[in-house]
């Protein structure tokens, strides 16, 4: 059986990038477009930084 680590790293990296893009888009929509930034958005923003 071949080593699956490179494939795992690629999949994990792509999902991480997709999650970061989704979080940034949500913060932009909720903060700038809708002007309704809630506590859950603050939690997501703090997790994005950390």
mmCIF file of the N, C-alpha and C atoms, coordinates in Angstrom:
data_MODEL
# 
_entry.id   MODEL 
# 
loop_
_atom_site.group_PDB 
_atom_site.id 
_atom_site.type_symbol 
_atom_site.label_atom_id 
_atom_site.label_alt_id 
_atom_site.label_comp_id 
_atom_site.label_asym_id 
_atom_site.label_entity_id 
_atom_site.label_seq_id 
_atom_site.pdbx_PDB_ins_code 
_atom_site.Cartn_x 
_atom_site.Cartn_y 
_atom_site.Cartn_z 
_atom_site.occupancy 
_atom_site.B_iso_or_equiv 
_atom_site.pdbx_formal_charge 
_atom_site.auth_seq_id 
_atom_site.auth_comp_id 
_atom_site.auth_asym_id 
_atom_site.auth_atom_id 
_atom_site.pdbx_PDB_model_num 
ATOM 1   N N  . UNK A 1 1  ? 0.852   -1.189 0.000  1.00 0.00 ? 1  UNK A N  1 
ATOM 2   C CA . UNK A 1 1  ? 0.000   0.000  0.000  1.00 0.00 ? 1  UNK A CA 1 
ATOM 3   C C  . UNK A 1 1  ? 0.889   1.241  0.000  1.00 0.00 ? 1  UNK A C  1 
ATOM 4   N N  . UNK A 1 2  ? 0.539   2.181  -0.803 1.00 0.00 ? 2  UNK A N  1 
ATOM 5   C CA . UNK A 1 2  ? 1.350   3.390  -0.908 1.00 0.00 ? 2  UNK A CA 1 
ATOM 6   C C  . UNK A 1 2  ? 1.068   4.343  0.253  1.00 0.00 ? 2  UNK A C  1 
ATOM 7   N N  . UNK A 1 3  ? 1.933   5.308  0.416  1.00 0.00 ? 3  UNK A N  1 
ATOM 8   C CA . UNK A 1 3  ? 1.810   6.286  1.487  1.00 0.00 ? 3  UNK A CA 1 
ATOM 9   C C  . UNK A 1 3  ? 0.739   7.319  1.131  1.00 0.00 ? 3  UNK A C  1 
ATOM 10  N N  . UNK A 1 4  ? -0.221  7.507  2.003  1.00 0.00 ? 4  UNK A N  1 
ATOM 11  C CA . UNK A 1 4  ? -1.330  8.429  1.731  1.00 0.00 ? 4  UNK A CA 1 
ATOM 12  C C  . UNK A 1 4  ? -1.135  9.800  2.375  1.00 0.00 ? 4  UNK A C  1 
ATOM 13  N N  . UNK A 1 5  ? 0.001   10.029 3.006  1.00 0.00 ? 5  UNK A N  1 
ATOM 14  C CA . UNK A 1 5  ? 0.224   11.311 3.662  1.00 0.00 ? 5  UNK A CA 1 
ATOM 15  C C  . UNK A 1 5  ? 0.186   12.500 2.705  1.00 0.00 ? 5  UNK A C  1 
ATOM 16  N N  . UNK A 1 6  ? 0.826   12.462 1.553  1.00 0.00 ? 6  UNK A N  1 
ATOM 17  C CA . UNK A 1 6  ? 0.762   13.627 0.650  1.00 0.00 ? 6  UNK A CA 1 
ATOM 18  C C  . UNK A 1 6  ? -0.672  13.960 0.223  1.00 0.00 ? 6  UNK A C  1 
ATOM 19  N N  . UNK A 1 7  ? -1.454  12.947 -0.088 1.00 0.00 ? 7  UNK A N  1 
ATOM 20  C CA . UNK A 1 7  ? -2.849  13.182 -0.458 1.00 0.00 ? 7  UNK A CA 1 
ATOM 21  C C  . UNK A 1 7  ? -3.634  13.770 0.716  1.00 0.00 ? 7  UNK A C  1 
ATOM 22  N N  . UNK A 1 8  ? -3.372  13.283 1.911  1.00 0.00 ? 8  UNK A N  1 
ATOM 23  C CA . UNK A 1 8  ? -4.045  13.806 3.099  1.00 0.00 ? 8  UNK A CA 1 
ATOM 24  C C  . UNK A 1 8  ? -3.699  15.270 3.336  1.00 0.00 ? 8  UNK A C  1 
ATOM 25  N N  . UNK A 1 9  ? -2.419  15.624 3.172  1.00 0.00 ? 9  UNK A N  1 
ATOM 26  C CA . UNK A 1 9  ? -2.001  17.013 3.351  1.00 0.00 ? 9  UNK A CA 1 
ATOM 27  C C  . UNK A 1 9  ? -2.660  17.928 2.325  1.00 0.00 ? 9  UNK A C  1 
ATOM 28  N N  . UNK A 1 10 ? -2.787  17.472 1.106  1.00 0.00 ? 10 UNK A N  1 
ATOM 29  C CA . UNK A 1 10 ? -3.422  18.278 0.063  1.00 0.00 ? 10 UNK A CA 1 
ATOM 30  C C  . UNK A 1 10 ? -4.895  18.497 0.377  1.00 0.00 ? 10 UNK A C  1 
ATOM 31  N N  . UNK A 1 11 ? -5.594  17.448 0.762  1.00 0.00 ? 11 UNK A N  1 
ATOM 32  C CA . UNK A 1 11 ? -7.022  17.564 1.066  1.00 0.00 ? 11 UNK A CA 1 
ATOM 33  C C  . UNK A 1 11 ? -7.244  18.459 2.274  1.00 0.00 ? 11 UNK A C  1 
ATOM 34  N N  . UNK A 1 12 ? -6.458  18.278 3.323  1.00 0.00 ? 12 UNK A N  1 
ATOM 35  C CA . UNK A 1 12 ? -6.598  19.101 4.522  1.00 0.00 ? 12 UNK A CA 1 
ATOM 36  C C  . UNK A 1 12 ? -6.306  20.565 4.203  1.00 0.00 ? 12 UNK A C  1 
ATOM 37  N N  . UNK A 1 13 ? -5.283  20.833 3.407  1.00 0.00 ? 13 UNK A N  1 
ATOM 38  C CA . UNK A 1 13 ? -4.937  22.211 3.045  1.00 0.00 ? 13 UNK A CA 1 
ATOM 39  C C  . UNK A 1 13 ? -6.045  22.864 2.227  1.00 0.00 ? 13 UNK A C  1 
ATOM 40  N N  . UNK A 1 14 ? -6.611  22.140 1.288  1.00 0.00 ? 14 UNK A N  1 
ATOM 41  C CA . UNK A 1 14 ? -7.696  22.703 0.476  1.00 0.00 ? 14 UNK A CA 1 
ATOM 42  C C  . UNK A 1 14 ? -8.931  22.996 1.327  1.00 0.00 ? 14 UNK A C  1 
ATOM 43  N N  . UNK A 1 15 ? -9.262  22.106 2.238  1.00 0.00 ? 15 UNK A N  1 
ATOM 44  C CA . UNK A 1 15 ? -10.415 22.346 3.109  1.00 0.00 ? 15 UNK A CA 1 
ATOM 45  C C  . UNK A 1 15 ? -10.166 23.507 4.061  1.00 0.00 ? 15 UNK A C  1 
ATOM 46  N N  . UNK A 1 16 ? -8.932  23.659 4.529  1.00 0.00 ? 16 UNK A N  1 
ATOM 47  C CA . UNK A 1 16 ? -8.584  24.786 5.392  1.00 0.00 ? 16 UNK A CA 1 
ATOM 48  C C  . UNK A 1 16 ? -8.734  26.110 4.639  1.00 0.00 ? 16 UNK A C  1 
ATOM 49  N N  . UNK A 1 17 ? -8.244  26.149 3.419  1.00 0.00 ? 17 UNK A N  1 
ATOM 50  C CA . UNK A 1 17 ? -8.368  27.368 2.609  1.00 0.00 ? 17 UNK A CA 1 
ATOM 51  C C  . UNK A 1 17 ? -9.834  27.681 2.335  1.00 0.00 ? 17 UNK A C  1 
ATOM 52  N N  . UNK A 1 18 ? -10.622 26.672 2.024  1.00 0.00 ? 18 UNK A N  1 
ATOM 53  C CA . UNK A 1 18 ? -12.049 26.870 1.794  1.00 0.00 ? 18 UNK A CA 1 
ATOM 54  C C  . UNK A 1 18 ? -12.750 27.400 3.041  1.00 0.00 ? 18 UNK A C  1 
ATOM 55  N N  . UNK A 1 19 ? -12.391 26.893 4.202  1.00 0.00 ? 19 UNK A N  1 
ATOM 56  C CA . UNK A 1 19 ? -12.984 27.370 5.456  1.00 0.00 ? 19 UNK A CA 1 
ATOM 57  C C  . UNK A 1 19 ? -12.596 28.820 5.721  1.00 0.00 ? 19 UNK A C  1 
ATOM 58  N N  . UNK A 1 20 ? -11.343 29.186 5.470  1.00 0.00 ? 20 UNK A N  1 
ATOM 59  C CA . UNK A 1 20 ? -10.909 30.564 5.701  1.00 0.00 ? 20 UNK A CA 1 
ATOM 60  C C  . UNK A 1 20 ? -11.628 31.530 4.761  1.00 0.00 ? 20 UNK A C  1 
ATOM 61  N N  . UNK A 1 21 ? -11.803 31.142 3.519  1.00 0.00 ? 21 UNK A N  1 
ATOM 62  C CA . UNK A 1 21 ? -12.523 31.985 2.558  1.00 0.00 ? 21 UNK A CA 1 
ATOM 63  C C  . UNK A 1 21 ? -13.975 32.157 3.001  1.00 0.00 ? 21 UNK A C  1 
ATOM 64  N N  . UNK A 1 22 ? -14.585 31.083 3.466  1.00 0.00 ? 22 UNK A N  1 
ATOM 65  C CA . UNK A 1 22 ? -15.973 31.145 3.921  1.00 0.00 ? 22 UNK A CA 1 
ATOM 66  C C  . UNK A 1 22 ? -16.116 32.062 5.130  1.00 0.00 ? 22 UNK A C  1 
ATOM 67  N N  . UNK A 1 23 ? -15.198 31.977 6.073  1.00 0.00 ? 23 UNK A N  1 
ATOM 68  C CA . UNK A 1 23 ? -15.262 32.829 7.265  1.00 0.00 ? 23 UNK A CA 1 
ATOM 69  C C  . UNK A 1 23 ? -15.082 34.293 6.892  1.00 0.00 ? 23 UNK A C  1 
ATOM 70  N N  . UNK A 1 24 ? -14.131 34.583 6.022  1.00 0.00 ? 24 UNK A N  1 
ATOM 71  C CA . UNK A 1 24 ? -13.901 35.973 5.607  1.00 0.00 ? 24 UNK A CA 1 
ATOM 72  C C  . UNK A 1 24 ? -15.121 36.518 4.871  1.00 0.00 ? 24 UNK A C  1 
ATOM 73  N N  . UNK A 1 25 ? -15.728 35.716 4.025  1.00 0.00 ? 25 UNK A N  1 
ATOM 74  C CA . UNK A 1 25 ? -16.928 36.164 3.311  1.00 0.00 ? 25 UNK A CA 1 
ATOM 75  C C  . UNK A 1 25 ? -18.082 36.421 4.279  1.00 0.00 ? 25 UNK A C  1 
ATOM 76  N N  . UNK A 1 26 ? -18.261 35.562 5.267  1.00 0.00 ? 26 UNK A N  1 
ATOM 77  C CA . UNK A 1 26 ? -19.333 35.768 6.239  1.00 0.00 ? 26 UNK A CA 1 
ATOM 78  C C  . UNK A 1 26 ? -19.100 37.039 7.048  1.00 0.00 ? 26 UNK A C  1 
ATOM 79  N N  . UNK A 1 27 ? -17.871 37.273 7.474  1.00 0.00 ? 27 UNK A N  1 
ATOM 80  C CA . UNK A 1 27 ? -17.567 38.493 8.237  1.00 0.00 ? 27 UNK A CA 1 
ATOM 81  C C  . UNK A 1 27 ? -17.834 39.719 7.379  1.00 0.00 ? 27 UNK A C  1 
ATOM 82  N N  . UNK A 1 28 ? -17.458 39.672 6.110  1.00 0.00 ? 28 UNK A N  1 
ATOM 83  C CA . UNK A 1 28 ? -17.689 40.820 5.235  1.00 0.00 ? 28 UNK A CA 1 
ATOM 84  C C  . UNK A 1 28 ? -19.182 41.062 5.041  1.00 0.00 ? 28 UNK A C  1 
ATOM 85  N N  . UNK A 1 29 ? -19.945 40.012 4.779  1.00 0.00 ? 29 UNK A N  1 
ATOM 86  C CA . UNK A 1 29 ? -21.384 40.180 4.537  1.00 0.00 ? 29 UNK A CA 1 
ATOM 87  C C  . UNK A 1 29 ? -22.087 40.657 5.798  1.00 0.00 ? 29 UNK A C  1 
ATOM 88  N N  . UNK A 1 30 ? -21.811 40.034 6.934  1.00 0.00 ? 30 UNK A N  1 
ATOM 89  C CA . UNK A 1 30 ? -22.509 40.400 8.163  1.00 0.00 ? 30 UNK A CA 1 
ATOM 90  C C  . UNK A 1 30 ? -22.062 41.760 8.692  1.00 0.00 ? 30 UNK A C  1 
ATOM 91  N N  . UNK A 1 31 ? -20.781 42.090 8.529  1.00 0.00 ? 31 UNK A N  1 
ATOM 92  C CA . UNK A 1 31 ? -20.269 43.335 9.091  1.00 0.00 ? 31 UNK A CA 1 
ATOM 93  C C  . UNK A 1 31 ? -20.472 44.548 8.210  1.00 0.00 ? 31 UNK A C  1 
ATOM 94  N N  . UNK A 1 32 ? -20.251 44.398 6.929  1.00 0.00 ? 32 UNK A N  1 
ATOM 95  C CA . UNK A 1 32 ? -20.296 45.555 6.040  1.00 0.00 ? 32 UNK A CA 1 
ATOM 96  C C  . UNK A 1 32 ? -21.604 45.671 5.266  1.00 0.00 ? 32 UNK A C  1 
ATOM 97  N N  . UNK A 1 33 ? -22.122 44.583 4.809  1.00 0.00 ? 33 UNK A N  1 
ATOM 98  C CA . UNK A 1 33 ? -23.335 44.652 3.994  1.00 0.00 ? 33 UNK A CA 1 
ATOM 99  C C  . UNK A 1 33 ? -24.594 44.737 4.842  1.00 0.00 ? 33 UNK A C  1 
ATOM 100 N N  . UNK A 1 34 ? -24.730 43.838 5.814  1.00 0.00 ? 34 UNK A N  1 
ATOM 101 C CA . UNK A 1 34 ? -25.959 43.775 6.599  1.00 0.00 ? 34 UNK A CA 1 
ATOM 102 C C  . UNK A 1 34 ? -25.918 44.644 7.850  1.00 0.00 ? 34 UNK A C  1 
ATOM 103 N N  . UNK A 1 35 ? -24.740 45.021 8.287  1.00 0.00 ? 35 UNK A N  1 
ATOM 104 C CA . UNK A 1 35 ? -24.555 45.833 9.501  1.00 0.00 ? 35 UNK A CA 1 
ATOM 105 C C  . UNK A 1 35 ? -25.167 45.164 10.738 1.00 0.00 ? 35 UNK A C  1 
ATOM 106 N N  . UNK A 1 36 ? -25.064 43.841 10.807 1.00 0.00 ? 36 UNK A N  1 
ATOM 107 C CA . UNK A 1 36 ? -25.567 43.119 11.976 1.00 0.00 ? 36 UNK A CA 1 
ATOM 108 C C  . UNK A 1 36 ? -24.532 42.079 12.394 1.00 0.00 ? 36 UNK A C  1 
ATOM 109 N N  . UNK A 1 37 ? -23.529 42.534 13.094 1.00 0.00 ? 37 UNK A N  1 
ATOM 110 C CA . UNK A 1 37 ? -22.424 41.681 13.528 1.00 0.00 ? 37 UNK A CA 1 
ATOM 111 C C  . UNK A 1 37 ? -22.738 41.172 14.918 1.00 0.00 ? 37 UNK A C  1 
ATOM 112 N N  . UNK A 1 38 ? -23.019 39.876 15.040 1.00 0.00 ? 38 UNK A N  1 
ATOM 113 C CA . UNK A 1 38 ? -23.427 39.294 16.313 1.00 0.00 ? 38 UNK A CA 1 
ATOM 114 C C  . UNK A 1 38 ? -22.285 38.645 17.065 1.00 0.00 ? 38 UNK A C  1 
ATOM 115 N N  . UNK A 1 39 ? -22.621 38.055 18.209 1.00 0.00 ? 39 UNK A N  1 
ATOM 116 C CA . UNK A 1 39 ? -21.596 37.430 19.050 1.00 0.00 ? 39 UNK A CA 1 
ATOM 117 C C  . UNK A 1 39 ? -20.965 36.220 18.353 1.00 0.00 ? 39 UNK A C  1 
ATOM 118 N N  . UNK A 1 40 ? -21.756 35.507 17.562 1.00 0.00 ? 40 UNK A N  1 
ATOM 119 C CA . UNK A 1 40 ? -21.201 34.354 16.852 1.00 0.00 ? 40 UNK A CA 1 
ATOM 120 C C  . UNK A 1 40 ? -20.202 34.793 15.781 1.00 0.00 ? 40 UNK A C  1 
ATOM 121 N N  . UNK A 1 41 ? -20.433 35.969 15.195 1.00 0.00 ? 41 UNK A N  1 
ATOM 122 C CA . UNK A 1 41 ? -19.479 36.496 14.220 1.00 0.00 ? 41 UNK A CA 1 
ATOM 123 C C  . UNK A 1 41 ? -18.180 36.931 14.899 1.00 0.00 ? 41 UNK A C  1 
ATOM 124 N N  . UNK A 1 42 ? -18.298 37.501 16.089 1.00 0.00 ? 42 UNK A N  1 
ATOM 125 C CA . UNK A 1 42 ? -17.101 37.857 16.847 1.00 0.00 ? 42 UNK A CA 1 
ATOM 126 C C  . UNK A 1 42 ? -16.305 36.608 17.203 1.00 0.00 ? 42 UNK A C  1 
ATOM 127 N N  . UNK A 1 43 ? -17.002 35.528 17.562 1.00 0.00 ? 43 UNK A N  1 
ATOM 128 C CA . UNK A 1 43 ? -16.326 34.277 17.885 1.00 0.00 ? 43 UNK A CA 1 
ATOM 129 C C  . UNK A 1 43 ? -15.577 33.727 16.660 1.00 0.00 ? 43 UNK A C  1 
ATOM 130 N N  . UNK A 1 44 ? -16.234 33.773 15.500 1.00 0.00 ? 44 UNK A N  1 
ATOM 131 C CA . UNK A 1 44 ? -15.580 33.286 14.286 1.00 0.00 ? 44 UNK A CA 1 
ATOM 132 C C  . UNK A 1 44 ? -14.383 34.151 13.905 1.00 0.00 ? 44 UNK A C  1 
ATOM 133 N N  . UNK A 1 45 ? -14.517 35.467 14.096 1.00 0.00 ? 45 UNK A N  1 
ATOM 134 C CA . UNK A 1 45 ? -13.399 36.360 13.776 1.00 0.00 ? 45 UNK A CA 1 
ATOM 135 C C  . UNK A 1 45 ? -12.212 36.107 14.692 1.00 0.00 ? 45 UNK A C  1 
ATOM 136 N N  . UNK A 1 46 ? -12.482 35.865 15.975 1.00 0.00 ? 46 UNK A N  1 
ATOM 137 C CA . UNK A 1 46 ? -11.371 35.593 16.901 1.00 0.00 ? 46 UNK A CA 1 
ATOM 138 C C  . UNK A 1 46 ? -10.725 34.255 16.594 1.00 0.00 ? 46 UNK A C  1 
ATOM 139 N N  . UNK A 1 47 ? -11.506 33.256 16.163 1.00 0.00 ? 47 UNK A N  1 
ATOM 140 C CA . UNK A 1 47 ? -10.933 31.970 15.781 1.00 0.00 ? 47 UNK A CA 1 
ATOM 141 C C  . UNK A 1 47 ? -10.139 32.074 14.494 1.00 0.00 ? 47 UNK A C  1 
ATOM 142 N N  . UNK A 1 48 ? -10.542 32.983 13.620 1.00 0.00 ? 48 UNK A N  1 
ATOM 143 C CA . UNK A 1 48 ? -9.806  33.185 12.377 1.00 0.00 ? 48 UNK A CA 1 
ATOM 144 C C  . UNK A 1 48 ? -8.416  33.741 12.683 1.00 0.00 ? 48 UNK A C  1 
ATOM 145 N N  . UNK A 1 49 ? -8.329  34.625 13.667 1.00 0.00 ? 49 UNK A N  1 
ATOM 146 C CA . UNK A 1 49 ? -7.046  35.217 14.031 1.00 0.00 ? 49 UNK A CA 1 
ATOM 147 C C  . UNK A 1 49 ? -6.159  34.180 14.712 1.00 0.00 ? 49 UNK A C  1 
ATOM 148 N N  . UNK A 1 50 ? -6.765  33.396 15.575 1.00 0.00 ? 50 UNK A N  1 
ATOM 149 C CA . UNK A 1 50 ? -5.949  32.408 16.309 1.00 0.00 ? 50 UNK A CA 1 
ATOM 150 C C  . UNK A 1 50 ? -5.832  31.153 15.501 1.00 0.00 ? 50 UNK A C  1 
# 
